[in-house]
Amino acid sequence: MTEQFVVATAGHVDHGKSALVRALTGTEPDRWAQERERGLTIDLGFAEMSLPSGRSVSFVDVPGHERFLGNMLSGLGPAPVVCLVVAADEGWQAQTSEHRDAIKALGISSGVVVISRLDLAPDNLQSVTAQIRHELADTALAQAPIVATSAVTHHGLDELRTVMDTVLHELPAADVTAPIRYWIDRAFPVKGAGTVVTGTLAAGTLAVNDQLTLIGNANTAVTIRSLQSHGSSASELTPTTRAAVNLRGVTSDEVTRGDVLVTPGAWFSTDVIDVAGTPDVDFTALPQEFGVHIGTATVYAHCRPLGSGFARLTLDRSLPLHVGDRFLLRGTGQRLITGGATVVDVQPPDLRRRGAAKQRAATLAQLSADNHLEMEVARRRAVDRATVTAMGIPLPDPLPDSVLMHERWLIDRHALEIWRQQLRAAVVTQYERDPSAAGITEQAAVHALELPDRRLLALVVTHAKLQQSRGRISDPALRPSLGPAEAAVAELEHRFTENPFAAPTSAELNELQLDDKVLAAAAEQQRLLRLEDNIVLSPKAPALAMRQIVQLEQPFTVSEARQALGTTRRTLIPLLEHLDARGWTQRLDGNLRKVSGR
């Protein structure tokens, strides 16, 4: 398979970026008549060529004029490699600096520098080269190769192709298994096909019939209907390449530049983030409002400095992000590119107390790739593994000692120990308050522990060596007591050993001072069985009744069952209804029943 790469141009207006791409590829990158008439690139242009090695290169040609900086950033943002163009006759210019700063802020570390229009000023080669080295000295392109060219005479184009081959060969391989985050730079309708979007596929694999989520003005489920790259159809596309994606499930007027296609559940959609600035950024010196750029999206952000190097940004729309994503900070006035920032938290905690911002900055300063998971789990106490993955936080193997994996959960061991202590204390307190309650309810336990999810309760119960049954949590070492009613319940239990179907009357229950609360507690402890119409029997009564009923000729009448059990109709009817509800017997009509399965 042919290796494919995407390279974005950059550089000052009228320094020959489009002419260079046209000379290299034979394709006119300026798509609009207005651009060709004025000789000024306004929007993104696209062209493709093959290198001597056979590698395929897709150029994204960006405008150089400062008025179209937003369009320039949309082309540069998703590209992994840059071709920075400086004209030999003019040298380094103001907008060249803006583009350099954008490259630096976005973290683009691979590229080639082209000195263009050599035919106009061949004697300037040495001085312009020195100027370029000086201006790029503190960037990742400090040692980038520099090639002198002329789009008119074609001088240096073959050398440029060879140099680009070398640069691209040294790039790390793109991850074809990564989740999709495909930033859209164009959307348009195609007759008979529907909506088509284009963009740079930087990682992951797109395949026909894939189901993705379109994130923009609203989240919409879409399906890939077909794929193309440079006019050729494909069943799947791998990075890095320019991709045209025909979508089912959305109209073209619902999609705009800056929208993004993502793998469902693989990214954390958020509009509040904590970021760390690049060394040249001082958040305390920035305005409260500015633009931030990632991929092809530019959104406005409200900035709350957490110190000079960290800030909390509130975005004007949600974006699908991972920890470690790079933003470009875009201001106004003379200095348009104000620096870069890295996402360090996609779901940060509230800052409500005095001094919280300073304390948060100190916490963020301690974060590293080695301790990020540990600190995140400790802050949340427990977090769903899928949430951690969507945040882009790596899961080391083995996990840190402080983190426990339980089913889908990552749990802080210290938090688990606190929950264990709290739960045992809550059970003991409830027993002391009401010995007859047989522990606390599950809902009360979840509330007392402030668990992030009630499904964690079973783990805490096991860790605390408690029992969970019938909606309650109890300590087997604390035998439930009915207090003053203990003797009365014991008397009933004794009666039932002699005649299990002799239900006490209401008068007898009153005489024994067994009210509803006591009876409910005794039933909760499975010492008594309460049926409809205030019928109280032994918990063993249903099983004992079935021993007799199963011996009757099937089906049987109520009268036959009453005689077999030696009880009253008042007791028998609720008992039979209880057996029906359990599925042990089946009612045929008003008077006939049979044992189920007989």
C-alpha positions as CSV (number, residue, x, y, z in Angstrom):
1,M,0.0,0.0,0.0
2,T,1.3,3.5,-0.9
3,E,2.3,5.5,2.1
4,Q,0.3,8.7,2.4
5,F,1.1,12.0,4.1
6,V,-0.4,15.4,4.5
7,V,1.7,18.6,4.4
8,A,0.4,22.1,5.1
9,T,2.1,25.2,3.7
10,A,2.7,28.3,5.8
11,G,4.3,31.7,5.3
12,H,3.8,35.4,4.6
13,V,1.3,36.5,2.0
14,D,2.6,36.6,-1.6
15,H,5.7,34.6,-0.9
16,G,4.8,32.0,-3.5
17,K,3.2,29.2,-1.5
18,S,0.5,28.4,-4.1
19,A,3.0,28.8,-7.0
20,L,5.3,26.3,-5.3
21,V,2.5,23.8,-4.8
22,R,1.4,24.3,-8.4
23,A,4.9,23.7,-9.7
24,L,5.4,20.6,-7.6
25,T,2.0,19.0,-8.3
26,G,0.8,20.4,-11.6
27,T,-2.5,21.3,-9.8
28,E,-3.9,24.7,-9.2
29,P,-4.5,24.9,-5.4
30,D,-6.5,28.1,-5.6
31,R,-10.1,26.8,-5.9
32,W,-12.0,30.1,-6.4
33,A,-12.0,32.4,-9.4
34,Q,-11.6,35.3,-7.1
35,E,-8.4,33.8,-5.7
36,R,-6.9,33.3,-9.2
37,E,-8.0,36.8,-10.4
38,R,-6.4,38.5,-7.4
39,G,-3.4,36.2,-7.0
40,L,-4.3,35.9,-3.4
41,T,-5.2,32.7,-1.5
42,I,-8.3,33.3,0.6
43,D,-9.3,29.8,1.5
44,L,-7.7,26.3,1.8
45,G,-6.4,24.7,-1.4
46,F,-5.6,21.1,-2.0
47,A,-3.2,19.2,-4.4
48,E,-1.4,15.9,-4.5
49,M,1.8,14.5,-5.8
50,S,4.0,11.4,-5.7
51,L,7.6,11.5,-4.3
52,P,10.5,9.6,-5.8
53,S,10.0,6.9,-3.2
54,G,6.4,6.4,-4.3
55,R,5.0,8.1,-1.2
56,S,1.9,10.2,-1.8
57,V,1.8,13.8,-0.4
58,S,-1.4,15.8,-0.1
59,F,-0.7,19.5,0.2
60,V,-3.1,21.8,2.1
61,D,-2.3,25.2,0.8
62,V,-3.2,28.0,3.3
63,P,-3.7,31.7,2.9
64,G,-0.9,33.9,4.1
65,H,-2.7,37.2,4.6
66,E,-3.5,38.1,8.3
67,R,-7.1,38.7,7.4
68,F,-7.5,35.0,6.6
69,L,-5.6,33.7,9.7
70,G,-8.6,31.6,10.7
71,N,-8.6,29.8,7.4
72,M,-4.9,29.3,7.7
73,L,-5.2,27.7,11.1
74,S,-7.9,25.4,9.9
75,G,-5.5,24.0,7.3
76,L,-2.5,23.9,9.6
77,G,-4.2,22.5,12.7
78,P,-4.7,18.9,11.7
79,A,-1.5,18.6,9.6
80,P,1.4,16.6,11.1
81,V,4.0,18.2,8.7
82,V,4.6,21.8,7.6
83,C,6.3,23.4,4.6
84,L,7.3,26.9,5.7
85,V,7.9,29.2,2.7
86,V,10.1,32.4,2.8
87,A,10.7,34.5,-0.4
88,A,14.3,35.1,-1.3
89,D,13.5,38.7,-2.4
90,E,11.7,39.7,0.7
91,G,13.1,37.5,3.5
92,W,11.4,36.9,6.8
93,Q,8.2,39.0,7.3
94,A,5.7,39.8,10.0
95,Q,3.2,37.1,8.9
96,T,6.0,34.6,8.7
97,S,6.5,35.1,12.4
98,E,2.7,34.7,13.0
99,H,2.8,31.4,11.1
100,R,6.0,30.3,12.9
101,D,4.3,31.0,16.2
102,A,1.2,29.0,15.1
103,I,3.4,26.1,14.2
104,K,5.1,26.3,17.6
105,A,1.9,26.6,19.5
106,L,0.3,23.7,17.8
107,G,3.3,21.5,18.5
108,I,4.1,20.7,14.9
109,S,7.7,19.4,15.0
110,S,8.3,18.0,11.5
111,G,8.8,20.0,8.4
112,V,10.9,21.6,5.7
113,V,11.7,25.3,5.0
114,V,11.6,26.5,1.4
115,I,13.2,29.6,0.1
116,S,11.0,30.6,-2.8
117,R,11.4,33.0,-5.7
118,L,15.2,32.4,-5.9
119,D,15.1,33.6,-9.5
120,L,14.3,37.1,-8.2
121,A,17.1,37.4,-5.7
122,P,19.8,34.7,-6.0
123,D,22.3,36.8,-4.1
124,N,20.1,36.8,-1.0
125,L,20.3,33.1,-0.4
126,Q,22.9,33.2,2.3
127,S,21.4,36.1,4.2
128,V,17.9,34.7,4.1
129,T,19.1,31.3,5.2
130,A,20.8,32.9,8.2
131,Q,17.7,34.9,8.9
132,I,15.5,31.7,8.9
133,R,17.9,29.9,11.3
134,H,17.8,32.9,13.7
135,E,13.9,33.1,13.6
136,L,13.5,29.3,14.1
137,A,16.2,28.9,16.8
138,D,13.9,28.2,19.7
139,T,11.4,26.1,17.8
140,A,11.2,22.4,16.8
141,L,12.1,23.4,13.3
142,A,15.4,24.8,14.3
143,Q,17.3,22.1,12.4
144,A,14.7,21.6,9.6
145,P,16.3,21.3,6.2
146,I,16.2,24.5,4.0
147,V,15.8,24.1,0.2
148,A,16.1,27.1,-2.2
149,T,13.6,26.9,-5.1
150,S,12.1,28.8,-8.0
151,A,8.6,27.9,-9.2
152,V,9.4,29.8,-12.5
153,T,12.7,28.0,-13.4
154,H,11.9,24.8,-11.4
155,H,15.3,25.2,-9.7
156,G,15.5,23.1,-6.5
157,L,12.2,21.3,-7.0
158,D,13.8,17.8,-7.4
159,E,16.0,18.5,-4.4
160,L,12.8,19.5,-2.4
161,R,11.1,16.3,-3.4
162,T,14.1,14.3,-2.2
163,V,14.3,16.2,1.1
164,M,10.6,15.8,1.7
165,D,11.0,12.1,1.2
166,T,13.7,12.0,3.9
167,V,11.6,14.1,6.3
168,L,8.5,11.9,5.8
169,H,10.5,8.7,6.2
170,E,11.6,9.9,9.7
171,L,8.0,10.5,10.9
172,P,6.6,7.9,13.4
173,A,3.9,5.7,11.9
174,A,0.4,7.0,12.4
175,D,-1.8,4.9,14.6
176,V,-4.4,3.1,12.4
177,T,-6.2,1.7,15.5
178,A,-6.7,5.1,17.2
179,P,-10.2,6.4,17.7
180,I,-11.4,8.7,15.0
181,R,-11.4,12.5,15.5
182,Y,-11.7,13.8,12.0
183,W,-11.8,17.6,11.8
184,I,-14.0,18.9,8.9
185,D,-12.7,21.7,6.7
186,R,-15.4,21.6,4.0
187,A,-18.9,20.4,3.6
188,F,-21.0,20.4,0.4
189,P,-23.9,18.5,-1.2
190,V,-23.3,16.1,-4.1
191,K,-26.3,15.3,-6.4
192,G,-27.3,11.7,-5.9
193,A,-24.9,11.1,-3.0
194,G,-25.9,13.6,-0.3
195,T,-23.6,15.3,2.1
196,V,-19.8,15.1,1.6
197,V,-17.3,16.4,4.1
198,T,-13.5,16.7,3.7
199,G,-10.6,16.9,6.1
200,T,-7.3,15.4,7.1
201,L,-7.4,11.9,8.6
202,A,-4.5,12.1,11.1
203,A,-5.1,8.8,13.0
204,G,-7.5,5.9,13.0
205,T,-9.2,4.2,10.1
206,L,-12.3,5.2,8.3
207,A,-14.4,2.5,6.7
208,V,-17.6,2.3,4.7
209,N,-20.7,1.7,7.0
210,D,-18.8,2.9,10.1
211,Q,-21.1,4.7,12.5
212,L,-19.7,7.9,13.9
213,T,-20.9,10.9,15.9
214,L,-20.9,14.4,14.3
215,I,-20.2,17.0,16.9
216,G,-21.0,20.6,16.0
217,N,-24.1,22.6,16.7
218,A,-25.6,19.3,17.9
219,N,-24.5,15.8,18.3
220,T,-25.8,13.7,15.4
221,A,-25.3,10.0,14.7
222,V,-24.1,9.5,11.1
223,T,-23.0,6.6,8.9
224,I,-20.2,6.6,6.3
225,R,-21.9,5.9,2.9
226,S,-18.7,6.0,0.8
227,L,-15.1,7.3,0.9
228,Q,-12.7,8.9,-1.5
229,S,-9.2,10.3,-1.4
230,H,-8.0,12.5,-4.3
231,G,-10.9,11.3,-6.5
232,S,-10.3,7.6,-6.0
233,S,-13.0,5.5,-4.2
234,A,-12.0,3.3,-1.3
235,S,-13.7,0.9,1.1
236,E,-11.4,2.2,3.9
237,L,-8.8,5.0,4.4
238,T,-5.9,5.0,6.8
239,P,-3.7,7.9,8.0
240,T,-2.3,10.2,7.0
241,T,-4.5,11.3,4.1
242,R,-6.9,13.7,2.8
243,A,-10.3,12.1,3.0
244,A,-13.7,12.9,1.4
245,V,-16.5,11.3,3.4
246,N,-20.0,10.8,2.1
247,L,-22.3,10.8,5.1
248,R,-25.8,9.4,5.7
249,G,-27.9,11.0,8.4
250,V,-27.1,14.7,8.0
251,T,-27.6,17.4,5.4
252,S,-24.8,19.6,4.2
253,D,-26.3,22.8,5.6
254,E,-26.1,21.2,9.1
255,V,-22.3,20.8,8.8
256,T,-19.7,23.6,8.9
257,R,-15.9,23.9,9.1
258,G,-14.8,23.2,12.7
259,D,-17.3,20.3,13.2
260,V,-15.8,17.0,13.9
261,L,-16.5,13.3,13.3
262,V,-15.6,11.1,16.3
263,T,-15.7,7.4,17.4
264,P,-18.7,7.3,19.8
265,G,-17.6,7.2,23.4
266,A,-13.9,7.6,22.6
267,W,-13.6,11.3,23.4
268,F,-14.7,13.5,26.3
269,S,-17.0,16.2,25.1
270,T,-16.5,19.2,27.4
271,D,-16.6,23.0,27.5
272,V,-14.6,23.5,30.7
273,I,-11.0,22.6,30.8
274,D,-7.8,23.2,32.8
275,V,-4.7,23.9,30.6
276,A,-1.0,24.4,31.0
277,G,0.5,27.2,28.9
278,T,3.7,26.9,26.8
279,P,6.7,28.6,28.4
280,D,6.0,31.9,26.5
281,V,2.4,32.2,27.9
282,D,1.5,34.1,31.0
283,F,-2.2,33.7,31.6
284,T,-2.3,36.5,34.2
285,A,-1.2,38.9,31.4
286,L,-3.8,37.7,28.8
287,P,-7.3,39.2,28.3
288,Q,-10.2,37.3,29.9
289,E,-11.6,36.5,26.5
290,F,-9.7,35.2,23.5
291,G,-10.0,32.6,20.7
292,V,-8.6,29.1,21.0
293,H,-7.9,26.8,18.0
294,I,-7.7,23.1,17.7
295,G,-8.1,21.0,14.5
296,T,-10.2,23.1,12.2
297,A,-12.2,24.6,15.0
298,T,-11.9,28.1,16.5
299,V,-14.0,28.8,19.6
300,Y,-14.0,31.6,22.1
301,A,-12.9,31.0,25.6
302,H,-13.3,32.8,29.0
303,C,-10.0,32.6,30.8
304,R,-9.6,32.3,34.6
305,P,-5.9,32.3,35.5
306,L,-4.9,29.7,38.1
307,G,-1.4,31.3,38.1
308,S,0.9,32.4,35.3
309,G,1.3,28.9,33.9
310,F,-2.1,27.4,34.3
311,A,-5.7,28.5,33.5
312,R,-9.3,27.4,33.4
313,L,-10.9,27.9,30.1
314,T,-14.7,28.0,29.6
315,L,-15.4,27.4,25.9
316,D,-18.4,28.7,24.0
317,R,-19.1,25.2,22.7
318,S,-18.2,21.7,23.7
319,L,-15.4,20.0,21.9
320,P,-14.3,16.3,21.9
321,L,-10.9,16.4,23.8
322,H,-8.3,14.2,25.4
323,V,-5.8,15.1,28.1
324,G,-2.6,16.2,26.2
325,D,-4.4,17.9,23.3
326,R,-2.7,21.1,22.1
327,F,-4.5,24.4,21.7
328,L,-3.4,27.6,20.0
329,L,-4.3,30.8,21.8
330,R,-5.4,33.5,19.4
331,G,-5.7,37.1,20.5
332,T,-6.4,40.4,18.7
333,G,-4.4,43.4,17.8
334,Q,-0.8,43.3,16.7
335,R,0.1,40.0,18.2
336,L,-2.5,37.5,16.9
337,I,-0.8,34.3,18.0
338,T,-0.3,34.6,21.8
339,G,1.0,31.1,22.4
340,G,-0.1,27.5,23.0
341,A,-1.6,25.5,25.7
342,T,-1.9,21.8,26.6
343,V,-5.1,20.2,28.1
344,V,-4.4,18.8,31.5
345,D,-8.0,18.1,32.7
346,V,-11.2,17.8,30.7
347,Q,-13.5,17.6,33.7
348,P,-11.9,19.8,36.4
349,P,-13.4,20.3,39.9
350,D,-15.3,23.4,40.9
351,L,-13.3,26.3,42.4
352,R,-15.5,27.7,45.1
353,R,-13.3,28.3,48.2
354,R,-10.9,31.2,48.8
355,G,-7.5,30.1,47.5
356,A,-8.9,27.3,45.4
357,A,-7.3,28.6,42.2
358,K,-3.8,28.7,43.7
359,Q,-4.3,25.3,45.2
360,R,-5.5,23.9,41.9
361,A,-2.4,25.3,40.1
362,A,-0.2,23.5,42.7
363,T,-2.0,20.3,42.0
364,L,-1.7,20.7,38.2
365,A,2.0,21.3,38.6
366,Q,2.4,17.9,40.2
367,L,0.6,16.1,37.3
368,S,2.7,13.9,35.1
369,A,2.2,11.0,32.7
370,D,3.4,8.7,35.5
371,N,0.9,9.8,38.2
372,H,-2.0,11.2,36.2
373,L,-4.2,8.2,36.6
374,E,-3.4,7.8,40.3
375,M,-4.2,11.5,41.0
376,E,-7.4,11.4,38.9
377,V,-8.8,8.3,40.7
378,A,-7.8,9.7,44.1
379,R,-9.7,13.0,43.3
380,R,-12.8,11.2,42.2
381,R,-12.5,8.2,44.6
382,A,-13.9,5.9,41.9
383,V,-14.3,6.4,38.1
384,D,-15.6,4.3,35.3
385,R,-12.8,2.9,33.1
386,A,-14.6,4.0,30.0
387,T,-14.6,7.6,31.3
388,V,-10.8,7.5,31.9
389,T,-10.3,6.2,28.4
390,A,-12.5,8.9,26.9
391,M,-10.5,11.5,28.8
392,G,-7.3,10.2,27.1
393,I,-5.6,9.2,30.4
394,P,-3.3,6.2,29.8
395,L,-3.9,3.1,31.9
396,P,-0.5,1.7,33.0
397,D,0.0,-2.0,33.3
398,P,0.3,-2.9,36.1
399,L,-1.9,-0.3,37.8
400,P,-0.5,1.9,40.6
401,D,-0.7,0.2,44.0
402,S,-3.3,2.8,45.2
403,V,-5.7,1.9,42.4
404,L,-8.0,-1.1,42.5
405,M,-9.7,-2.4,39.4
406,H,-13.2,-3.8,40.1
407,E,-15.3,-4.8,37.1
408,R,-15.7,-1.5,35.1
409,W,-14.4,0.7,38.0
410,L,-11.1,2.1,39.0
411,I,-11.2,2.7,42.7
412,D,-8.9,4.6,45.1
413,R,-7.9,2.1,47.8
414,H,-7.8,4.8,50.5
415,A,-11.3,5.9,49.6
416,L,-12.5,2.3,49.8
417,E,-11.0,1.9,53.3
418,I,-12.8,5.1,54.4
419,W,-16.1,3.8,52.9
420,R,-15.6,0.5,54.7
421,Q,-15.2,2.3,58.0
422,Q,-18.1,4.6,57.4
423,L,-20.4,1.7,56.4
424,R,-19.6,-0.4,59.5
425,A,-20.1,2.6,61.7
426,A,-23.5,3.3,60.0
427,V,-24.6,-0.3,60.6
428,V,-23.6,-0.2,64.2
429,T,-25.3,3.2,64.8
430,Q,-28.5,1.9,63.2
431,Y,-28.4,-1.2,65.4
432,E,-28.0,0.9,68.5
433,R,-30.8,3.1,67.5
434,D,-33.2,0.3,66.4
435,P,-32.0,-3.3,67.1
436,S,-35.1,-4.6,65.3
437,A,-34.3,-2.9,62.0
438,A,-31.8,-5.6,60.8
439,G,-29.3,-3.1,59.5
440,I,-29.6,-0.1,57.2
441,T,-31.3,0.2,53.9
442,E,-29.1,0.2,50.7
443,Q,-30.3,3.7,49.9
444,A,-29.3,5.0,53.3
445,A,-25.9,3.4,52.9
446,V,-25.3,5.0,49.4
447,H,-26.4,8.4,50.9
448,A,-24.2,8.0,54.0
449,L,-21.1,7.1,52.0
450,E,-21.8,9.6,49.1
451,L,-20.8,6.9,46.6
452,P,-20.2,8.1,43.0
453,D,-22.4,5.2,41.9
454,R,-24.7,2.9,43.9
455,R,-23.3,-0.1,42.0
456,L,-20.1,0.3,44.1
457,L,-22.1,-0.6,47.2
458,A,-21.7,-4.4,46.8
459,L,-17.9,-4.0,46.8
460,V,-17.9,-1.9,49.9
461,V,-20.2,-4.4,51.7
462,T,-17.8,-7.2,50.8
463,H,-14.8,-5.2,51.9
464,A,-16.5,-4.4,55.2
465,K,-17.4,-8.1,55.8
466,L,-21.1,-7.2,56.1
467,Q,-24.2,-8.9,54.6
468,Q,-26.5,-7.5,51.9
469,S,-30.0,-9.1,51.7
470,R,-33.5,-8.0,51.0
471,G,-32.5,-4.4,50.4
472,R,-30.7,-4.1,53.7
473,I,-27.1,-4.2,54.9
474,S,-26.4,-5.9,58.3
475,D,-23.6,-7.2,60.4
476,P,-23.9,-10.9,61.1
477,A,-22.1,-10.4,64.5
478,L,-25.0,-8.1,65.6
479,R,-28.0,-10.4,66.1
480,P,-31.2,-8.3,65.5
481,S,-33.4,-7.9,68.6
482,L,-37.0,-7.0,68.8
483,G,-36.6,-5.4,72.2
484,P,-39.7,-5.6,74.5
485,A,-41.5,-7.5,71.8
486,E,-39.0,-10.3,71.8
487,A,-41.0,-12.5,74.3
488,A,-44.2,-12.1,72.4
489,V,-42.7,-13.1,69.0
490,A,-41.0,-16.0,70.7
491,E,-44.4,-17.1,72.0
492,L,-45.9,-17.0,68.5
493,E,-42.9,-19.0,67.2
494,H,-43.6,-21.6,69.9
495,R,-47.3,-21.8,68.9
496,F,-46.4,-22.3,65.3
497,T,-44.2,-25.3,66.1
498,E,-47.4,-27.1,67.4
499,N,-49.8,-25.7,64.7
500,P,-48.1,-23.8,61.9
501,F,-51.5,-22.8,60.3
502,A,-53.1,-21.4,63.4
503,A,-52.8,-17.7,62.7
504,P,-53.5,-15.4,65.7
505,T,-56.5,-13.1,65.5
506,S,-56.2,-9.3,65.6
507,A,-57.3,-9.4,69.2
508,E,-54.5,-11.8,70.1
509,L,-51.9,-9.7,68.3
510,N,-53.1,-6.6,70.2
511,E,-53.0,-8.6,73.5
512,L,-49.4,-9.5,72.7
513,Q,-48.7,-5.9,71.8
514,L,-47.5,-6.8,68.4
515,D,-48.2,-3.7,66.2
516,D,-47.4,-3.2,62.6
517,K,-43.9,-1.9,63.2
518,V,-42.9,-4.9,65.3
519,L,-44.5,-7.4,62.9
520,A,-42.7,-5.7,60.0
521,A,-39.4,-6.0,61.9
522,A,-40.0,-9.7,62.7
523,A,-40.9,-10.4,59.1
524,E,-37.7,-8.5,57.9
525,Q,-35.7,-10.9,60.2
526,Q,-37.7,-13.8,58.7
527,R,-39.1,-14.9,62.0
528,L,-42.7,-14.3,61.0
529,L,-44.6,-14.4,57.7
530,R,-47.1,-11.6,57.1
531,L,-49.8,-12.2,54.5
532,E,-52.8,-10.2,53.3
533,D,-55.6,-9.4,55.8
534,N,-53.1,-9.2,58.7
535,I,-52.6,-13.0,58.7
536,V,-49.4,-13.9,60.5
537,L,-47.8,-17.3,60.2
538,S,-44.5,-19.1,60.5
539,P,-42.1,-18.5,57.6
540,K,-42.1,-22.3,57.2
541,A,-45.9,-22.4,56.6
542,P,-45.8,-22.2,52.8
543,A,-43.4,-25.2,52.5
544,L,-45.4,-27.2,55.1
545,A,-48.6,-26.4,53.3
546,M,-47.2,-27.7,50.0
547,R,-46.3,-31.0,51.6
548,Q,-50.0,-31.6,52.3
549,I,-51.5,-30.0,49.2
550,V,-49.3,-32.0,46.8
551,Q,-50.9,-35.2,48.2
552,L,-54.4,-34.0,47.3
553,E,-56.2,-35.2,44.1
554,Q,-55.5,-32.5,41.5
555,P,-57.1,-30.1,41.0
556,F,-58.3,-29.4,44.6
557,T,-60.9,-27.2,46.2
558,V,-60.5,-24.6,48.9
559,S,-62.5,-26.8,51.2
560,E,-60.2,-29.8,50.5
561,A,-57.1,-27.8,51.2
562,R,-58.6,-26.3,54.4
563,Q,-59.4,-29.8,55.8
564,A,-55.9,-31.1,54.8
565,L,-54.2,-28.2,56.7
566,G,-56.6,-28.1,59.6
567,T,-57.1,-24.3,59.4
568,T,-59.7,-21.7,58.8
569,R,-60.8,-20.2,55.5
570,R,-59.7,-16.8,56.9
571,T,-56.1,-18.1,57.1
572,L,-56.2,-20.4,54.1
573,I,-57.2,-17.9,51.3
574,P,-54.3,-15.5,52.0
575,L,-52.0,-18.5,52.2
576,L,-53.2,-19.9,48.9
577,E,-52.8,-16.5,47.2
578,H,-49.2,-16.4,48.6
579,L,-48.6,-19.9,47.0
580,D,-50.1,-18.6,43.7
581,A,-47.8,-15.6,43.8
582,R,-44.8,-17.8,44.2
583,G,-45.8,-20.0,41.3
584,W,-46.2,-23.1,43.5
585,T,-49.9,-23.4,42.8
586,Q,-52.1,-22.2,40.0
587,R,-55.7,-20.9,40.4
588,L,-58.1,-22.4,37.8
589,D,-61.3,-20.7,38.8
590,G,-63.0,-19.2,41.9
591,N,-62.7,-22.5,43.8
592,L,-60.3,-24.8,42.0
593,R,-56.5,-24.8,42.1
594,K,-53.7,-27.2,41.2
595,V,-50.1,-27.7,42.1
596,S,-48.0,-26.1,39.3
597,G,-46.7,-28.6,36.8
598,R,-49.2,-31.3,37.9
